Amino acid sequence: MSYLEYNVKTVPTGFRKVLYVNWPIVLLMVATACVGFLMLYSVAGGDMAAWAEPQMKRFAAGMAGMFVIAFIPIWFWRNVSLVAYLVALVLLVLVELFGTIGMGAQRWLEIGPLRLQPSELMKVTLVMLLAAYYDWLDPAKVSRPQWVLLAAAIILVPTALVLAQPNLGTSLMLVMGGGAVMFAAGVSLWYFAAVIAAVAGTILAVFQSRGTSWQLLQDYQFRRIDTFLNPGADPLGAGYNITQAQIALGSGGVTGKGFMQGTQSRLNFLPEKHTDFIFTTLAEEFGFVGAISLLALFVLILVFCFASAFQNRDRYSALLIYGVATTFFLFYAVNMAMVMGLIPVVGVPLPLVSYGGTSMIILVMAFGLVQSAHIHRPR
């Protein structure tokens, strides 16, 4: 036994947990959040109180929650996975019945002074339940049809509720996040091939349904597809957002125009500059160097998460880490692809950087589950 191992094993349990925290992930999250604070200060024209200060408070609250969750044994989170999922499901139903409407969608619940978006909570609880499900299930049964259908039902029920809000972006993230856990659990690739074929058929059906009595998407969602395919067709209307975003991205060049010197954001040409399109402001002010640096922070967080999962011999913990890490990946990959015009605009924020409430706090606290799995892993 080395001197360090001896000292760690003789430290009281509470202090030992602090030593076992995956500190690289914590530091990378703080660094990424600081980028967000800096950009929110910039897009507000040097005003801390507008967006940066509230974001700092929410991030601090999320980090406090993350450490509380981290120090609770992982077996507790395994045992409450089903309850957490059912609570999130009930909240989604309540959104359908009593939810607040904003920007044409019914996605929020007003609970006193709090405004909660249950679909964000479902992203995490879905991963928790699927990880517990595959931890409970005999590995020999993972690819049997009845057990695959049960896992699919766990994913599709909340997805249907979120899609009805309507919230296409989050519903797709639920499907992809749940599918990632199934993939990591060892479900046969033939099922994924069937899903890909079904998706291709659905896309064809969506385009065929346009203008009919059985239209599968809302009109505004079809307009987003049109804008994605040809943003230049209506540069001052439906294509305005993505056109201005691409101008901001391109005008930054290699090193950018400088902090608080971005003309697209400062002159208010750039829409949603503090939320969904904040990455374009970063690229305009700090150029390719700033954009690739932020991407490197995101990738490093993923690397440390996956390394923790690989080292973890507890099946539930490993699957949970994979699921949370994949959800995090989907956040930034979809957002970056969206603002660059690679996919249609679906309203997904940039994690830890975009201004937000429920989304950011829940995501930060979800990393508490990653830390709990890391701290309490078998040694």
Contacts in CASP RR format, 6 or more apart in sequence:
PFRMAT RR
TARGET T0000
AUTHOR 0000-0000-0000
METHOD contacts of the structure
MODEL  1
MSYLEYNVKTVPTGFRKVLYVNWPIVLLMVATACVGFLMLYSVAGGDMAA
WAEPQMKRFAAGMAGMFVIAFIPIWFWRNVSLVAYLVALVLLVLVELFGT
IGMGAQRWLEIGPLRLQPSELMKVTLVMLLAAYYDWLDPAKVSRPQWVLL
AAAIILVPTALVLAQPNLGTSLMLVMGGGAVMFAAGVSLWYFAAVIAAVA
GTILAVFQSRGTSWQLLQDYQFRRIDTFLNPGADPLGAGYNITQAQIALG
SGGVTGKGFMQGTQSRLNFLPEKHTDFIFTTLAEEFGFVGAISLLALFVL
ILVFCFASAFQNRDRYSALLIYGVATTFFLFYAVNMAMVMGLIPVVGVPL
PLVSYGGTSMIILVMAFGLVQSAHIHRPR
1 9 0 8 1.000
8 16 0 8 1.000
8 19 0 8 1.000
8 20 0 8 1.000
9 16 0 8 1.000
11 19 0 8 1.000
14 71 0 8 1.000
17 70 0 8 1.000
17 71 0 8 1.000
17 375 0 8 1.000
20 374 0 8 1.000
20 375 0 8 1.000
21 70 0 8 1.000
21 371 0 8 1.000
21 374 0 8 1.000
21 375 0 8 1.000
22 304 0 8 1.000
22 308 0 8 1.000
22 370 0 8 1.000
22 371 0 8 1.000
22 374 0 8 1.000
22 375 0 8 1.000
24 300 0 8 1.000
24 304 0 8 1.000
25 301 0 8 1.000
25 304 0 8 1.000
25 305 0 8 1.000
25 308 0 8 1.000
25 367 0 8 1.000
25 370 0 8 1.000
25 371 0 8 1.000
26 371 0 8 1.000
28 297 0 8 1.000
28 300 0 8 1.000
28 301 0 8 1.000
28 304 0 8 1.000
29 63 0 8 1.000
29 301 0 8 1.000
29 352 0 8 1.000
29 364 0 8 1.000
29 367 0 8 1.000
30 63 0 8 1.000
31 297 0 8 1.000
32 294 0 8 1.000
32 297 0 8 1.000
32 298 0 8 1.000
32 301 0 8 1.000
32 351 0 8 1.000
32 352 0 8 1.000
32 353 0 8 1.000
33 55 0 8 1.000
33 59 0 8 1.000
33 352 0 8 1.000
33 353 0 8 1.000
35 282 0 8 1.000
35 294 0 8 1.000
35 297 0 8 1.000
35 352 0 8 1.000
35 353 0 8 1.000
36 52 0 8 1.000
36 55 0 8 1.000
36 278 0 8 1.000
36 352 0 8 1.000
36 353 0 8 1.000
36 354 0 8 1.000
37 52 0 8 1.000
37 55 0 8 1.000
37 56 0 8 1.000
38 52 0 8 1.000
38 259 0 8 1.000
39 278 0 8 1.000
39 281 0 8 1.000
39 282 0 8 1.000
39 285 0 8 1.000
39 353 0 8 1.000
40 50 0 8 1.000
40 51 0 8 1.000
40 52 0 8 1.000
40 55 0 8 1.000
40 274 0 8 1.000
40 278 0 8 1.000
40 355 0 8 1.000
41 47 0 8 1.000
41 48 0 8 1.000
41 51 0 8 1.000
41 52 0 8 1.000
42 259 0 8 1.000
42 260 0 8 1.000
42 265 0 8 1.000
42 281 0 8 1.000
42 285 0 8 1.000
43 51 0 8 1.000
43 265 0 8 1.000
43 273 0 8 1.000
43 274 0 8 1.000
43 278 0 8 1.000
43 281 0 8 1.000
44 50 0 8 1.000
44 51 0 8 1.000
44 52 0 8 1.000
44 274 0 8 1.000
45 260 0 8 1.000
45 266 0 8 1.000
46 260 0 8 1.000
51 274 0 8 1.000
51 355 0 8 1.000
54 355 0 8 1.000
55 355 0 8 1.000
55 356 0 8 1.000
55 360 0 8 1.000
58 356 0 8 1.000
58 357 0 8 1.000
58 360 0 8 1.000
58 361 0 8 1.000
59 352 0 8 1.000
59 360 0 8 1.000
59 364 0 8 1.000
61 361 0 8 1.000
62 360 0 8 1.000
62 361 0 8 1.000
62 364 0 8 1.000
62 365 0 8 1.000
63 364 0 8 1.000
65 364 0 8 1.000
65 365 0 8 1.000
65 368 0 8 1.000
66 364 0 8 1.000
66 365 0 8 1.000
66 367 0 8 1.000
66 368 0 8 1.000
66 371 0 8 1.000
67 368 0 8 1.000
67 371 0 8 1.000
69 77 0 8 1.000
69 365 0 8 1.000
69 368 0 8 1.000
69 369 0 8 1.000
69 371 0 8 1.000
69 372 0 8 1.000
70 368 0 8 1.000
70 371 0 8 1.000
70 372 0 8 1.000
70 375 0 8 1.000
71 372 0 8 1.000
71 375 0 8 1.000
72 372 0 8 1.000
73 372 0 8 1.000
73 376 0 8 1.000
74 314 0 8 1.000
74 316 0 8 1.000
74 317 0 8 1.000
74 320 0 8 1.000
74 372 0 8 1.000
74 373 0 8 1.000
74 375 0 8 1.000
74 376 0 8 1.000
74 377 0 8 1.000
75 376 0 8 1.000
77 128 0 8 1.000
77 320 0 8 1.000
77 369 0 8 1.000
77 372 0 8 1.000
78 131 0 8 1.000
78 132 0 8 1.000
78 135 0 8 1.000
78 316 0 8 1.000
81 125 0 8 1.000
81 128 0 8 1.000
81 129 0 8 1.000
81 131 0 8 1.000
81 132 0 8 1.000
82 129 0 8 1.000
82 132 0 8 1.000
84 124 0 8 1.000
84 125 0 8 1.000
84 128 0 8 1.000
84 129 0 8 1.000
85 122 0 8 1.000
85 125 0 8 1.000
85 126 0 8 1.000
85 128 0 8 1.000
85 129 0 8 1.000
85 154 0 8 1.000
87 125 0 8 1.000
88 118 0 8 1.000
88 121 0 8 1.000
88 122 0 8 1.000
88 125 0 8 1.000
88 126 0 8 1.000
88 158 0 8 1.000
89 122 0 8 1.000
89 157 0 8 1.000
89 158 0 8 1.000
89 161 0 8 1.000
91 109 0 8 1.000
91 116 0 8 1.000
91 118 0 8 1.000
91 121 0 8 1.000
92 118 0 8 1.000
92 119 0 8 1.000
92 122 0 8 1.000
92 158 0 8 1.000
92 161 0 8 1.000
92 162 0 8 1.000
93 161 0 8 1.000
94 109 0 8 1.000
94 118 0 8 1.000
95 106 0 8 1.000
95 107 0 8 1.000
95 108 0 8 1.000
95 109 0 8 1.000
95 118 0 8 1.000
95 119 0 8 1.000
95 161 0 8 1.000
95 165 0 8 1.000
96 106 0 8 1.000
96 161 0 8 1.000
96 164 0 8 1.000
96 165 0 8 1.000
98 109 0 8 1.000
99 106 0 8 1.000
99 107 0 8 1.000
99 108 0 8 1.000
99 109 0 8 1.000
99 110 0 8 1.000
100 106 0 8 1.000
100 107 0 8 1.000
100 108 0 8 1.000
100 109 0 8 1.000
100 110 0 8 1.000
100 115 0 8 1.000
102 108 0 8 1.000
105 165 0 8 1.000
105 166 0 8 1.000
105 167 0 8 1.000
106 165 0 8 1.000
107 117 0 8 1.000
107 119 0 8 1.000
107 165 0 8 1.000
107 167 0 8 1.000
108 115 0 8 1.000
108 116 0 8 1.000
108 117 0 8 1.000
109 115 0 8 1.000
109 116 0 8 1.000
109 117 0 8 1.000
109 118 0 8 1.000
115 358 0 8 1.000
116 358 0 8 1.000
117 358 0 8 1.000
117 359 0 8 1.000
119 158 0 8 1.000
119 162 0 8 1.000
119 165 0 8 1.000
119 167 0 8 1.000
119 170 0 8 1.000
119 174 0 8 1.000
120 170 0 8 1.000
120 358 0 8 1.000
120 359 0 8 1.000
120 362 0 8 1.000
120 363 0 8 1.000
121 358 0 8 1.000
121 362 0 8 1.000
122 158 0 8 1.000
122 162 0 8 1.000
122 174 0 8 1.000
123 170 0 8 1.000
123 173 0 8 1.000
123 174 0 8 1.000
123 177 0 8 1.000
123 327 0 8 1.000
123 362 0 8 1.000
123 366 0 8 1.000
124 324 0 8 1.000
124 327 0 8 1.000
124 362 0 8 1.000
124 365 0 8 1.000
124 366 0 8 1.000
124 369 0 8 1.000
126 154 0 8 1.000
126 155 0 8 1.000
126 158 0 8 1.000
126 174 0 8 1.000
126 177 0 8 1.000
126 178 0 8 1.000
127 177 0 8 1.000
127 178 0 8 1.000
127 181 0 8 1.000
127 320 0 8 1.000
127 323 0 8 1.000
127 324 0 8 1.000
127 327 0 8 1.000
128 320 0 8 1.000
128 369 0 8 1.000
129 154 0 8 1.000
130 151 0 8 1.000
130 154 0 8 1.000
130 155 0 8 1.000
130 178 0 8 1.000
130 181 0 8 1.000
130 182 0 8 1.000
130 185 0 8 1.000
130 319 0 8 1.000
131 181 0 8 1.000
131 316 0 8 1.000
131 319 0 8 1.000
131 320 0 8 1.000
131 323 0 8 1.000
132 316 0 8 1.000
133 150 0 8 1.000
133 151 0 8 1.000
133 154 0 8 1.000
134 142 0 8 1.000
134 151 0 8 1.000
134 181 0 8 1.000
134 182 0 8 1.000
134 185 0 8 1.000
134 315 0 8 1.000
134 319 0 8 1.000
135 315 0 8 1.000
135 316 0 8 1.000
135 319 0 8 1.000
137 147 0 8 1.000
139 186 0 8 1.000
141 147 0 8 1.000
142 148 0 8 1.000
142 185 0 8 1.000
142 186 0 8 1.000
142 187 0 8 1.000
143 186 0 8 1.000
143 187 0 8 1.000
143 188 0 8 1.000
143 191 0 8 1.000
148 182 0 8 1.000
148 187 0 8 1.000
148 191 0 8 1.000
151 182 0 8 1.000
151 187 0 8 1.000
155 174 0 8 1.000
155 175 0 8 1.000
155 178 0 8 1.000
155 179 0 8 1.000
156 175 0 8 1.000
158 174 0 8 1.000
159 171 0 8 1.000
159 174 0 8 1.000
159 175 0 8 1.000
160 171 0 8 1.000
162 170 0 8 1.000
162 171 0 8 1.000
162 174 0 8 1.000
163 171 0 8 1.000
166 218 0 8 1.000
166 221 0 8 1.000
168 217 0 8 1.000
168 221 0 8 1.000
168 346 0 8 1.000
169 334 0 8 1.000
169 346 0 8 1.000
169 347 0 8 1.000
169 348 0 8 1.000
170 348 0 8 1.000
172 346 0 8 1.000
173 327 0 8 1.000
173 330 0 8 1.000
173 331 0 8 1.000
173 334 0 8 1.000
173 348 0 8 1.000
176 326 0 8 1.000
176 330 0 8 1.000
177 323 0 8 1.000
177 326 0 8 1.000
177 327 0 8 1.000
177 330 0 8 1.000
178 323 0 8 1.000
179 192 0 8 1.000
180 322 0 8 1.000
180 323 0 8 1.000
180 326 0 8 1.000
181 319 0 8 1.000
181 322 0 8 1.000
181 323 0 8 1.000
181 326 0 8 1.000
182 191 0 8 1.000
183 192 0 8 1.000
184 318 0 8 1.000
184 319 0 8 1.000
184 322 0 8 1.000
184 323 0 8 1.000
185 319 0 8 1.000
202 216 0 8 1.000
205 216 0 8 1.000
206 216 0 8 1.000
206 217 0 8 1.000
209 215 0 8 1.000
209 216 0 8 1.000
209 217 0 8 1.000
210 217 0 8 1.000
210 222 0 8 1.000
217 225 0 8 1.000
223 238 0 8 1.000
224 238 0 8 1.000
224 344 0 8 1.000
224 345 0 8 1.000
224 346 0 8 1.000
225 344 0 8 1.000
226 233 0 8 1.000
226 238 0 8 1.000
227 233 0 8 1.000
227 234 0 8 1.000
227 238 0 8 1.000
227 239 0 8 1.000
227 241 0 8 1.000
227 242 0 8 1.000
227 344 0 8 1.000
227 345 0 8 1.000
228 242 0 8 1.000
228 341 0 8 1.000
228 343 0 8 1.000
228 344 0 8 1.000
228 345 0 8 1.000
231 239 0 8 1.000
231 242 0 8 1.000
231 243 0 8 1.000
231 246 0 8 1.000
231 341 0 8 1.000
232 239 0 8 1.000
232 243 0 8 1.000
233 239 0 8 1.000
234 240 0 8 1.000
235 243 0 8 1.000
240 271 0 8 1.000
241 271 0 8 1.000
241 272 0 8 1.000
241 277 0 8 1.000
241 345 0 8 1.000
242 339 0 8 1.000
242 341 0 8 1.000
242 345 0 8 1.000
244 264 0 8 1.000
244 269 0 8 1.000
244 270 0 8 1.000
244 271 0 8 1.000
245 270 0 8 1.000
245 271 0 8 1.000
245 277 0 8 1.000
245 280 0 8 1.000
245 339 0 8 1.000
245 340 0 8 1.000
245 341 0 8 1.000
246 340 0 8 1.000
246 341 0 8 1.000
247 264 0 8 1.000
247 269 0 8 1.000
248 262 0 8 1.000
248 264 0 8 1.000
248 265 0 8 1.000
248 269 0 8 1.000
248 270 0 8 1.000
248 280 0 8 1.000
248 281 0 8 1.000
248 283 0 8 1.000
248 284 0 8 1.000
249 280 0 8 1.000
249 283 0 8 1.000
249 284 0 8 1.000
249 339 0 8 1.000
249 340 0 8 1.000
250 283 0 8 1.000
250 284 0 8 1.000
251 257 0 8 1.000
251 263 0 8 1.000
251 264 0 8 1.000
251 284 0 8 1.000
252 283 0 8 1.000
252 284 0 8 1.000
252 285 0 8 1.000
252 286 0 8 1.000
252 287 0 8 1.000
252 288 0 8 1.000
253 287 0 8 1.000
253 288 0 8 1.000
254 287 0 8 1.000
254 288 0 8 1.000
254 289 0 8 1.000
255 286 0 8 1.000
255 287 0 8 1.000
255 288 0 8 1.000
255 289 0 8 1.000
256 283 0 8 1.000
256 284 0 8 1.000
256 285 0 8 1.000
256 286 0 8 1.000
256 287 0 8 1.000
256 288 0 8 1.000
256 289 0 8 1.000
256 290 0 8 1.000
257 263 0 8 1.000
257 284 0 8 1.000
257 285 0 8 1.000
257 287 0 8 1.000
258 285 0 8 1.000
258 286 0 8 1.000
259 285 0 8 1.000
259 286 0 8 1.000
260 266 0 8 1.000
260 285 0 8 1.000
261 285 0 8 1.000
262 281 0 8 1.000
262 284 0 8 1.000
262 285 0 8 1.000
263 269 0 8 1.000
263 284 0 8 1.000
264 270 0 8 1.000
264 273 0 8 1.000
264 280 0 8 1.000
264 281 0 8 1.000
264 284 0 8 1.000
265 273 0 8 1.000
265 280 0 8 1.000
265 281 0 8 1.000
265 284 0 8 1.000
265 285 0 8 1.000
270 277 0 8 1.000
270 280 0 8 1.000
270 281 0 8 1.000
271 277 0 8 1.000
273 280 0 8 1.000
273 281 0 8 1.000
274 354 0 8 1.000
274 355 0 8 1.000
275 349 0 8 1.000
275 354 0 8 1.000
275 355 0 8 1.000
275 356 0 8 1.000
276 335 0 8 1.000
276 338 0 8 1.000
276 339 0 8 1.000
276 345 0 8 1.000
276 347 0 8 1.000
276 348 0 8 1.000
276 349 0 8 1.000
276 350 0 8 1.000
276 354 0 8 1.000
277 339 0 8 1.000
278 350 0 8 1.000
278 353 0 8 1.000
278 354 0 8 1.000
278 355 0 8 1.000
279 291 0 8 1.000
279 294 0 8 1.000
279 335 0 8 1.000
279 336 0 8 1.000
279 339 0 8 1.000
279 350 0 8 1.000
279 353 0 8 1.000
280 339 0 8 1.000
282 290 0 8 1.000
282 291 0 8 1.000
282 294 0 8 1.000
282 353 0 8 1.000
283 290 0 8 1.000
283 291 0 8 1.000
286 293 0 8 1.000
294 353 0 8 1.000
295 332 0 8 1.000
295 336 0 8 1.000
298 328 0 8 1.000
298 329 0 8 1.000
298 332 0 8 1.000
298 351 0 8 1.000
301 325 0 8 1.000
301 328 0 8 1.000
302 325 0 8 1.000
302 328 0 8 1.000
302 329 0 8 1.000
305 321 0 8 1.000
305 324 0 8 1.000
305 325 0 8 1.000
305 328 0 8 1.000
305 370 0 8 1.000
306 321 0 8 1.000
306 322 0 8 1.000
306 325 0 8 1.000
308 321 0 8 1.000
308 370 0 8 1.000
308 373 0 8 1.000
308 374 0 8 1.000
308 377 0 8 1.000
309 317 0 8 1.000
309 318 0 8 1.000
309 321 0 8 1.000
309 322 0 8 1.000
309 325 0 8 1.000
310 318 0 8 1.000
311 377 0 8 1.000
312 318 0 8 1.000
312 321 0 8 1.000
312 373 0 8 1.000
312 374 0 8 1.000
312 377 0 8 1.000
312 378 0 8 1.000
313 377 0 8 1.000
313 378 0 8 1.000
314 373 0 8 1.000
314 377 0 8 1.000
314 378 0 8 1.000
316 373 0 8 1.000
317 373 0 8 1.000
317 374 0 8 1.000
317 376 0 8 1.000
317 377 0 8 1.000
318 373 0 8 1.000
320 369 0 8 1.000
320 370 0 8 1.000
320 373 0 8 1.000
321 369 0 8 1.000
321 370 0 8 1.000
321 373 0 8 1.000
321 374 0 8 1.000
324 366 0 8 1.000
324 367 0 8 1.000
324 369 0 8 1.000
324 370 0 8 1.000
325 370 0 8 1.000
327 363 0 8 1.000
327 366 0 8 1.000
328 351 0 8 1.000
328 363 0 8 1.000
328 366 0 8 1.000
328 367 0 8 1.000
330 348 0 8 1.000
331 348 0 8 1.000
331 349 0 8 1.000
331 350 0 8 1.000
331 351 0 8 1.000
331 363 0 8 1.000
332 350 0 8 1.000
332 351 0 8 1.000
334 343 0 8 1.000
334 346 0 8 1.000
334 348 0 8 1.000
335 347 0 8 1.000
335 348 0 8 1.000
335 349 0 8 1.000
335 350 0 8 1.000
335 351 0 8 1.000
335 354 0 8 1.000
336 350 0 8 1.000
337 343 0 8 1.000
338 344 0 8 1.000
338 345 0 8 1.000
338 346 0 8 1.000
338 347 0 8 1.000
338 348 0 8 1.000
349 356 0 8 1.000
349 359 0 8 1.000
349 360 0 8 1.000
351 359 0 8 1.000
351 360 0 8 1.000
351 363 0 8 1.000
352 360 0 8 1.000
352 363 0 8 1.000
352 364 0 8 1.000
354 360 0 8 1.000
END
